[in-house]
Amino acid sequence: MFELISYSLDQNKVLNLEVRTKGGGAKCPDCHRISDRIHSHYSRTIQDLPMADLSVILHVCVRRFFCDTPSCYKCTFTERMPGSIESYARRTNRMLNSQREVGFVAGGEGGSKIVHKLALPTSPDTLIRLVRIAPILEKPTPKKLGIDDWAFRRGHSYGTILIDLETHRPVDLLPDRTVDTVKKWLLEHPGVEIVTRDRSPIYIEAINQGAASAIQVADRWHLLHNLVETIERTLNRRYKDLQAAFRKTIGKGTEAEKPAKKDLPVSSEQNISLTGYEKQRQQMREKRQAQFEEIHQLKQRGLSIRAISCSLRIGREKVRKNLANEQPPEYKRRRQKTILTPYWAHLEKPIKSACLLRSRSCYRHFLVHGWSILCRHNPDMNTRLI
């Protein structure tokens, strides 16, 4: 495509190549008719890939042609070099692609340092610009699709990620995890045959509406994760029985050595049915109490901290904390900032009082005190405020 006219090497290790295009004529970009009548010549300076450790600069002699088509509004035009050098470009396509790949991998500042070492010098801003204007390839709709949520900010905002299960690559990211958004994507991309998902009712409804003929498969990871959580909750409820069985197995204790179970006073608040979260916290509290008592019993029998740690299969630091306290440690969940944060000093006392444990009672109490701002969105405020 190019013919070498001359070359020179300067002191800065830059190889200058003077070249010109080969061929008899060129095609007009508007009327697409070939013309061989030359109007003039001019030179373009193009940067190319390096040769060894030398930067390469192409000085291309470009021809301008007359367009002899009467209906074409272009009187003259410049010959094009598609695939090698684009119009108005200052670098070849292969150099641009190389710099763009470095920008994808290393970013702007880091990529600029790399390309200077590779004799492909450019600025960080140019690398970012090349990444942003990179063409997005159209991908066919996957036949086997995986749907799951992902976090913009964990615990606050979530989106939906779509994965091609055959190539194991992401297909698209959706801004939220609502039925309408997922259904719209599925309707715009027909052809999905199998969809794997978790057990969320949102995704089930979206798939039923957007891809009714697709086979829905419960994701193996979510099934195993739910199974593990259920087993953990069951074992936490039976912690004392498990510890007794463990002591019998290793022969380090008998039923006679077990302390007598103390009858704890039952408050009026405990008579009220607990929520699932409260039951879970109560089970964890009983587990910590049983572990605390067992650690102190083993210490009274003369066992060292290391021996207690090995016997109960817990960390030595945890053993030290339990021995240093007269009661098992309480772990409080850190409260996040919400719309209720400025009012917590006024809310905690009435909520924890026995007469206001019911959500409707709380609601009426807030209305009496004029706290309509807290109640206007959700009149059925429940014990999650506790």
MARBA-614631 format. One record per residue (C-alpha): residue in three letters; z, x, y; chain. Coordinates in nm, 3 decimals, always signed. Layout:
N
REC:ALA:Z:X:Y:A
...
This chain:
386
REC:MET:+0.000:+0.000:+0.000:A
REC:PHE:+0.072:+0.293:+0.234:A
REC:GLU:-0.115:+0.615:+0.287:A
REC:LEU:+0.069:+0.931:+0.398:A
REC:ILE:-0.070:+1.095:+0.713:A
REC:SER:+0.193:+1.363:+0.786:A
REC:TYR:+0.562:+1.445:+0.746:A
REC:SER:+0.829:+1.655:+0.918:A
REC:LEU:+1.196:+1.747:+0.866:A
REC:ASP:+1.429:+1.779:+1.165:A
REC:GLN:+1.764:+1.957:+1.200:A
REC:ASN:+1.968:+1.643:+1.125:A
REC:LYS:+1.830:+1.619:+0.768:A
REC:VAL:+1.602:+1.331:+0.859:A
REC:LEU:+1.265:+1.318:+0.686:A
REC:ASN:+1.002:+1.160:+0.913:A
REC:LEU:+0.697:+1.019:+0.733:A
REC:GLU:+0.393:+0.902:+0.925:A
REC:VAL:+0.205:+0.646:+0.715:A
REC:ARG:-0.058:+0.377:+0.756:A
REC:THR:-0.156:+0.071:+0.558:A
REC:LYS:-0.448:+0.069:+0.318:A
REC:GLY:-0.702:-0.211:+0.288:A
REC:GLY:-1.006:-0.337:+0.470:A
REC:GLY:-0.874:-0.648:+0.642:A
REC:ALA:-0.578:-0.880:+0.686:A
REC:LYS:-0.509:-1.253:+0.663:A
REC:CYS:-0.426:-1.457:+0.972:A
REC:PRO:-0.074:-1.605:+0.940:A
REC:ASP:-0.188:-1.941:+1.086:A
REC:CYS:-0.536:-2.022:+0.957:A
REC:HIS:-0.504:-1.789:+0.653:A
REC:ARG:-0.857:-1.652:+0.695:A
REC:ILE:-0.927:-1.283:+0.641:A
REC:SER:-1.045:-1.076:+0.935:A
REC:ASP:-1.163:-0.712:+0.934:A
REC:ARG:-1.233:-0.676:+1.306:A
REC:ILE:-0.966:-0.440:+1.445:A
REC:HIS:-0.830:-0.502:+1.793:A
REC:SER:-0.587:-0.209:+1.830:A
REC:HIS:-0.312:-0.003:+1.666:A
REC:TYR:+0.059:+0.047:+1.732:A
REC:SER:+0.350:+0.225:+1.559:A
REC:ARG:+0.661:+0.074:+1.398:A
REC:THR:+0.972:+0.278:+1.316:A
REC:ILE:+1.122:+0.168:+0.984:A
REC:GLN:+1.425:+0.306:+0.801:A
REC:ASP:+1.386:+0.349:+0.424:A
REC:LEU:+1.602:+0.452:+0.129:A
REC:PRO:+1.712:+0.817:+0.131:A
REC:MET:+1.541:+1.093:-0.065:A
REC:ALA:+1.807:+1.315:-0.226:A
REC:ASP:+2.045:+1.384:+0.067:A
REC:LEU:+1.779:+1.324:+0.333:A
REC:SER:+1.751:+1.010:+0.544:A
REC:VAL:+1.396:+0.875:+0.550:A
REC:ILE:+1.226:+0.729:+0.859:A
REC:LEU:+0.883:+0.568:+0.826:A
REC:HIS:+0.650:+0.569:+1.126:A
REC:VAL:+0.403:+0.300:+1.021:A
REC:CYS:+0.070:+0.275:+1.197:A
REC:VAL:+0.006:-0.101:+1.209:A
REC:ARG:-0.329:-0.261:+1.291:A
REC:ARG:-0.390:-0.565:+1.509:A
REC:PHE:-0.692:-0.783:+1.424:A
REC:PHE:-0.906:-1.041:+1.601:A
REC:CYS:-0.903:-1.394:+1.455:A
REC:ASP:-1.261:-1.524:+1.456:A
REC:THR:-1.172:-1.884:+1.369:A
REC:PRO:-1.252:-2.104:+1.671:A
REC:SER:-0.987:-2.368:+1.589:A
REC:CYS:-0.707:-2.112:+1.550:A
REC:TYR:-0.496:-2.072:+1.861:A
REC:LYS:-0.418:-1.706:+1.775:A
REC:CYS:-0.673:-1.471:+1.931:A
REC:THR:-0.517:-1.164:+1.771:A
REC:PHE:-0.260:-1.108:+1.498:A
REC:THR:-0.075:-0.820:+1.333:A
REC:GLU:-0.117:-0.742:+0.967:A
REC:ARG:+0.177:-0.844:+0.749:A
REC:MET:+0.345:-0.639:+0.477:A
REC:PRO:+0.523:-0.904:+0.266:A
REC:GLY:+0.763:-0.778:+0.003:A
REC:SER:+0.804:-0.438:+0.171:A
REC:ILE:+0.870:-0.488:+0.543:A
REC:GLU:+0.934:-0.821:+0.712:A
REC:SER:+0.819:-0.909:+1.062:A
REC:TYR:+1.032:-0.757:+1.338:A
REC:ALA:+1.242:-0.571:+1.079:A
REC:ARG:+1.371:-0.218:+1.139:A
REC:ARG:+1.441:-0.141:+0.773:A
REC:THR:+1.258:-0.191:+0.446:A
REC:ASN:+1.354:-0.477:+0.215:A
REC:ARG:+1.485:-0.244:-0.053:A
REC:MET:+1.717:-0.073:+0.196:A
REC:LEU:+1.837:-0.408:+0.329:A
REC:ASN:+1.918:-0.524:-0.026:A
REC:SER:+2.109:-0.202:-0.097:A
REC:GLN:+2.320:-0.238:+0.217:A
REC:ARG:+2.384:-0.606:+0.143:A
REC:GLU:+2.512:-0.526:-0.207:A
REC:VAL:+2.756:-0.272:-0.061:A
REC:GLY:+2.869:-0.537:+0.189:A
REC:PHE:+2.934:-0.786:-0.090:A
REC:VAL:+3.147:-0.537:-0.281:A
REC:ALA:+3.331:-0.345:-0.008:A
REC:GLY:+3.311:-0.566:+0.300:A
REC:GLY:+3.247:-0.451:+0.656:A
REC:GLU:+3.470:-0.155:+0.742:A
REC:GLY:+3.493:-0.015:+0.389:A
REC:GLY:+3.124:-0.073:+0.323:A
REC:SER:+3.025:+0.108:+0.645:A
REC:LYS:+3.205:+0.422:+0.527:A
REC:ILE:+3.031:+0.403:+0.188:A
REC:VAL:+2.678:+0.355:+0.325:A
REC:HIS:+2.722:+0.652:+0.558:A
REC:LYS:+2.804:+0.867:+0.256:A
REC:LEU:+2.494:+0.730:+0.079:A
REC:ALA:+2.267:+0.809:+0.378:A
REC:LEU:+2.223:+0.436:+0.449:A
REC:PRO:+2.405:+0.428:+0.784:A
REC:THR:+2.480:+0.098:+0.953:A
REC:SER:+2.769:-0.070:+1.133:A
REC:PRO:+3.038:-0.296:+0.980:A
REC:ASP:+2.914:-0.593:+1.181:A
REC:THR:+2.562:-0.550:+1.041:A
REC:LEU:+2.694:-0.548:+0.684:A
REC:ILE:+2.886:-0.871:+0.747:A
REC:ARG:+2.577:-1.026:+0.905:A
REC:LEU:+2.362:-0.929:+0.606:A
REC:VAL:+2.615:-1.090:+0.373:A
REC:ARG:+2.625:-1.411:+0.574:A
REC:ILE:+2.248:-1.454:+0.589:A
REC:ALA:+2.200:-1.378:+0.221:A
REC:PRO:+1.992:-1.653:+0.058:A
REC:ILE:+2.183:-1.883:-0.176:A
REC:LEU:+2.002:-1.918:-0.505:A
REC:GLU:+1.962:-2.270:-0.637:A
REC:LYS:+2.136:-2.296:-0.973:A
REC:PRO:+2.046:-2.560:-1.229:A
REC:THR:+2.306:-2.822:-1.306:A
REC:PRO:+2.521:-2.697:-1.596:A
REC:LYS:+2.525:-2.903:-1.913:A
REC:LYS:+2.882:-2.795:-1.992:A
REC:LEU:+3.105:-2.825:-1.686:A
REC:GLY:+3.470:-2.737:-1.635:A
REC:ILE:+3.671:-2.913:-1.360:A
REC:ASP:+4.011:-2.801:-1.234:A
REC:ASP:+4.204:-2.783:-0.909:A
REC:TRP:+4.273:-2.467:-0.710:A
REC:ALA:+4.502:-2.397:-0.416:A
REC:PHE:+4.398:-2.322:-0.061:A
REC:ARG:+4.772:-2.286:-0.002:A
REC:ARG:+4.995:-2.336:-0.300:A
REC:GLY:+5.213:-2.643:-0.269:A
REC:HIS:+5.029:-2.772:+0.039:A
REC:SER:+4.652:-2.814:+0.006:A
REC:TYR:+4.427:-2.809:-0.300:A
REC:GLY:+4.056:-2.825:-0.373:A
REC:THR:+3.840:-2.860:-0.685:A
REC:ILE:+3.657:-2.579:-0.861:A
REC:LEU:+3.359:-2.639:-1.088:A
REC:ILE:+3.278:-2.383:-1.360:A
REC:ASP:+2.968:-2.342:-1.577:A
REC:LEU:+3.125:-2.301:-1.922:A
REC:GLU:+2.811:-2.137:-2.065:A
REC:THR:+2.789:-1.857:-1.809:A
REC:HIS:+3.162:-1.855:-1.718:A
REC:ARG:+3.072:-1.851:-1.348:A
REC:PRO:+3.180:-2.083:-1.064:A
REC:VAL:+2.923:-2.344:-0.963:A
REC:ASP:+3.080:-2.500:-0.654:A
REC:LEU:+3.405:-2.540:-0.460:A
REC:LEU:+3.499:-2.885:-0.330:A
REC:PRO:+3.729:-2.927:-0.027:A
REC:ASP:+3.976:-3.160:-0.200:A
REC:ARG:+4.057:-3.321:-0.536:A
REC:THR:+3.986:-3.688:-0.461:A
REC:VAL:+3.786:-3.931:-0.673:A
REC:ASP:+3.514:-3.983:-0.410:A
REC:THR:+3.444:-3.610:-0.361:A
REC:VAL:+3.413:-3.529:-0.732:A
REC:LYS:+3.214:-3.846:-0.802:A
REC:LYS:+2.969:-3.767:-0.520:A
REC:TRP:+2.904:-3.418:-0.659:A
REC:LEU:+2.843:-3.552:-1.009:A
REC:LEU:+2.603:-3.817:-0.880:A
REC:GLU:+2.410:-3.554:-0.682:A
REC:HIS:+2.385:-3.327:-0.988:A
REC:PRO:+2.286:-3.540:-1.287:A
REC:GLY:+2.250:-3.385:-1.629:A
REC:VAL:+2.609:-3.292:-1.716:A
REC:GLU:+2.666:-3.356:-2.087:A
REC:ILE:+3.020:-3.225:-2.152:A
REC:VAL:+3.309:-3.205:-1.904:A
REC:THR:+3.639:-3.028:-1.970:A
REC:ARG:+3.935:-3.129:-1.753:A
REC:ASP:+4.310:-3.161:-1.743:A
REC:ARG:+4.481:-3.497:-1.790:A
REC:SER:+4.473:-3.590:-1.422:A
REC:PRO:+4.380:-3.959:-1.371:A
REC:ILE:+4.183:-3.860:-1.059:A
REC:TYR:+3.933:-3.649:-1.255:A
REC:ILE:+3.916:-3.905:-1.536:A
REC:GLU:+3.820:-4.181:-1.294:A
REC:ALA:+3.573:-3.957:-1.104:A
REC:ILE:+3.394:-3.856:-1.426:A
REC:ASN:+3.380:-4.216:-1.548:A
REC:GLN:+3.212:-4.320:-1.224:A
REC:GLY:+2.993:-4.014:-1.158:A
REC:ALA:+2.890:-3.909:-1.510:A
REC:ALA:+2.968:-4.201:-1.739:A
REC:SER:+2.755:-4.067:-2.025:A
REC:ALA:+2.926:-3.726:-2.030:A
REC:ILE:+3.171:-3.641:-2.307:A
REC:GLN:+3.519:-3.570:-2.168:A
REC:VAL:+3.723:-3.297:-2.338:A
REC:ALA:+4.089:-3.225:-2.267:A
REC:ASP:+4.130:-2.863:-2.160:A
REC:ARG:+4.304:-2.652:-2.425:A
REC:TRP:+4.506:-2.452:-2.171:A
REC:HIS:+4.654:-2.763:-2.011:A
REC:LEU:+4.739:-2.913:-2.351:A
REC:LEU:+4.922:-2.594:-2.454:A
REC:HIS:+5.090:-2.568:-2.114:A
REC:ASN:+5.220:-2.926:-2.136:A
REC:LEU:+5.336:-2.859:-2.493:A
REC:VAL:+5.530:-2.549:-2.383:A
REC:GLU:+5.697:-2.738:-2.098:A
REC:THR:+5.802:-3.017:-2.336:A
REC:ILE:+5.944:-2.768:-2.588:A
REC:GLU:+6.137:-2.589:-2.312:A
REC:ARG:+6.292:-2.914:-2.190:A
REC:THR:+6.388:-3.008:-2.547:A
REC:LEU:+6.544:-2.668:-2.618:A
REC:ASN:+6.737:-2.673:-2.290:A
REC:ARG:+6.895:-3.003:-2.393:A
REC:ARG:+6.999:-2.847:-2.726:A
REC:TYR:+7.108:-2.510:-2.588:A
REC:LYS:+7.463:-2.527:-2.727:A
REC:ASP:+7.339:-2.624:-3.074:A
REC:LEU:+7.087:-2.340:-3.069:A
REC:GLN:+7.353:-2.088:-2.971:A
REC:ALA:+7.581:-2.211:-3.251:A
REC:ALA:+7.299:-2.178:-3.503:A
REC:PHE:+7.217:-1.832:-3.368:A
REC:ARG:+7.578:-1.715:-3.409:A
REC:LYS:+7.588:-1.844:-3.765:A
REC:THR:+7.262:-1.665:-3.841:A
REC:ILE:+7.373:-1.322:-3.717:A
REC:GLY:+7.728:-1.368:-3.845:A
REC:LYS:+7.900:-1.296:-3.513:A
REC:GLY:+8.089:-1.617:-3.482:A
REC:THR:+8.215:-1.921:-3.665:A
REC:GLU:+8.266:-2.281:-3.579:A
REC:ALA:+8.641:-2.215:-3.544:A
REC:GLU:+8.576:-1.963:-3.266:A
REC:LYS:+8.392:-2.218:-3.055:A
REC:PRO:+8.600:-2.342:-2.760:A
REC:ALA:+8.710:-2.700:-2.758:A
REC:LYS:+8.481:-2.918:-2.553:A
REC:LYS:+8.645:-3.023:-2.230:A
REC:ASP:+8.623:-3.381:-2.118:A
REC:LEU:+8.480:-3.369:-1.770:A
REC:PRO:+8.563:-3.649:-1.530:A
REC:VAL:+8.273:-3.881:-1.469:A
REC:SER:+8.224:-3.972:-1.106:A
REC:SER:+8.099:-4.305:-0.984:A
REC:GLU:+7.772:-4.142:-0.879:A
REC:GLN:+7.699:-4.028:-1.234:A
REC:ASN:+7.702:-4.387:-1.354:A
REC:ILE:+7.383:-4.448:-1.159:A
REC:SER:+7.070:-4.370:-1.356:A
REC:LEU:+6.939:-4.023:-1.273:A
REC:THR:+6.582:-3.936:-1.194:A
REC:GLY:+6.381:-3.705:-1.418:A
REC:TYR:+6.429:-3.412:-1.180:A
REC:GLU:+6.804:-3.473:-1.161:A
REC:LYS:+6.830:-3.488:-1.540:A
REC:GLN:+6.646:-3.157:-1.564:A
REC:ARG:+6.882:-2.996:-1.313:A
REC:GLN:+7.182:-3.136:-1.503:A
REC:GLN:+7.054:-2.988:-1.829:A
REC:MET:+7.001:-2.647:-1.668:A
REC:ARG:+7.351:-2.664:-1.518:A
REC:GLU:+7.502:-2.736:-1.862:A
REC:LYS:+7.304:-2.448:-2.010:A
REC:ARG:+7.435:-2.206:-1.746:A
REC:GLN:+7.792:-2.333:-1.801:A
REC:ALA:+7.771:-2.278:-2.178:A
REC:GLN:+7.621:-1.932:-2.129:A
REC:PHE:+7.889:-1.845:-1.873:A
REC:GLU:+8.169:-1.940:-2.112:A
REC:GLU:+8.013:-1.747:-2.399:A
REC:ILE:+7.976:-1.431:-2.189:A
REC:HIS:+8.345:-1.439:-2.092:A
REC:GLN:+8.451:-1.502:-2.454:A
REC:LEU:+8.257:-1.201:-2.577:A
REC:LYS:+8.404:-0.988:-2.298:A
REC:GLN:+8.757:-1.091:-2.396:A
REC:ARG:+8.680:-0.981:-2.754:A
REC:GLY:+8.611:-0.631:-2.624:A
REC:LEU:+8.231:-0.621:-2.622:A
REC:SER:+8.056:-0.407:-2.364:A
REC:ILE:+7.799:-0.540:-2.116:A
REC:ARG:+7.520:-0.387:-2.321:A
REC:ALA:+7.649:-0.545:-2.642:A
REC:ILE:+7.676:-0.886:-2.474:A
REC:SER:+7.323:-0.848:-2.338:A
REC:CYS:+7.185:-0.767:-2.683:A
REC:SER:+7.387:-1.041:-2.853:A
REC:LEU:+7.275:-1.319:-2.617:A
REC:ARG:+6.933:-1.167:-2.544:A
REC:ILE:+6.971:-1.178:-2.168:A
REC:GLY:+6.953:-0.910:-1.901:A
REC:ARG:+7.251:-0.685:-1.823:A
REC:GLU:+7.235:-0.774:-1.454:A
REC:LYS:+7.277:-1.140:-1.543:A
REC:VAL:+7.581:-1.052:-1.756:A
REC:ARG:+7.736:-0.859:-1.466:A
REC:LYS:+7.685:-1.152:-1.225:A
REC:ASN:+7.855:-1.395:-1.463:A
REC:LEU:+8.148:-1.160:-1.524:A
REC:ALA:+8.195:-1.104:-1.151:A
REC:ASN:+8.234:-1.478:-1.080:A
REC:GLU:+8.486:-1.737:-1.187:A
REC:GLN:+8.219:-2.006:-1.212:A
REC:PRO:+7.855:-1.998:-1.326:A
REC:PRO:+7.616:-1.919:-1.039:A
REC:GLU:+7.440:-2.210:-0.872:A
REC:TYR:+7.075:-2.173:-0.780:A
REC:LYS:+6.958:-2.379:-0.485:A
REC:ARG:+6.592:-2.444:-0.428:A
REC:ARG:+6.481:-2.325:-0.086:A
REC:ARG:+6.398:-2.622:+0.130:A
REC:GLN:+6.054:-2.617:+0.290:A
REC:LYS:+5.993:-2.727:+0.646:A
REC:THR:+5.881:-3.090:+0.663:A
REC:ILE:+5.878:-3.373:+0.913:A
REC:LEU:+6.242:-3.438:+0.815:A
REC:THR:+6.366:-3.085:+0.889:A
REC:PRO:+6.501:-3.158:+1.243:A
REC:TYR:+6.696:-3.458:+1.108:A
REC:TRP:+6.861:-3.307:+0.801:A
REC:ALA:+7.197:-3.260:+0.975:A
REC:HIS:+7.210:-3.638:+1.036:A
REC:LEU:+7.056:-3.742:+0.703:A
REC:GLU:+7.258:-3.553:+0.443:A
REC:LYS:+7.592:-3.728:+0.500:A
REC:PRO:+7.470:-4.093:+0.488:A
REC:ILE:+7.232:-4.025:+0.199:A
REC:LYS:+7.501:-3.866:-0.017:A
REC:SER:+7.751:-4.144:+0.049:A
REC:ALA:+7.796:-4.386:-0.240:A
REC:CYS:+7.692:-4.691:-0.040:A
REC:LEU:+7.351:-4.547:+0.050:A
REC:LEU:+7.223:-4.407:-0.279:A
REC:ARG:+6.964:-4.684:-0.304:A
REC:SER:+6.645:-4.625:-0.110:A
REC:ARG:+6.647:-4.971:+0.053:A
REC:SER:+7.003:-4.914:+0.174:A
REC:CYS:+6.895:-4.582:+0.327:A
REC:TYR:+6.604:-4.755:+0.495:A
REC:ARG:+6.825:-5.024:+0.650:A
REC:HIS:+7.074:-4.758:+0.763:A
REC:PHE:+6.799:-4.564:+0.940:A
REC:LEU:+6.668:-4.876:+1.112:A
REC:VAL:+7.014:-4.964:+1.240:A
REC:HIS:+7.043:-4.621:+1.402:A
REC:GLY:+6.697:-4.651:+1.556:A
REC:TRP:+6.528:-4.383:+1.340:A
REC:SER:+6.200:-4.571:+1.312:A
REC:ILE:+5.999:-4.247:+1.324:A
REC:LEU:+6.126:-4.152:+0.978:A
REC:CYS:+6.061:-4.493:+0.826:A
REC:ARG:+5.730:-4.610:+0.963:A
REC:HIS:+5.519:-4.431:+0.701:A
REC:ASN:+5.718:-4.504:+0.386:A
REC:PRO:+5.982:-4.780:+0.389:A
REC:ASP:+6.057:-4.721:+0.020:A
REC:MET:+6.227:-4.383:+0.077:A
REC:ASN:+6.390:-4.278:-0.248:A
REC:THR:+6.645:-4.025:-0.366:A
REC:ARG:+6.404:-3.731:-0.340:A
REC:LEU:+6.551:-3.689:+0.011:A
REC:ILE:+6.877:-3.582:-0.151:A
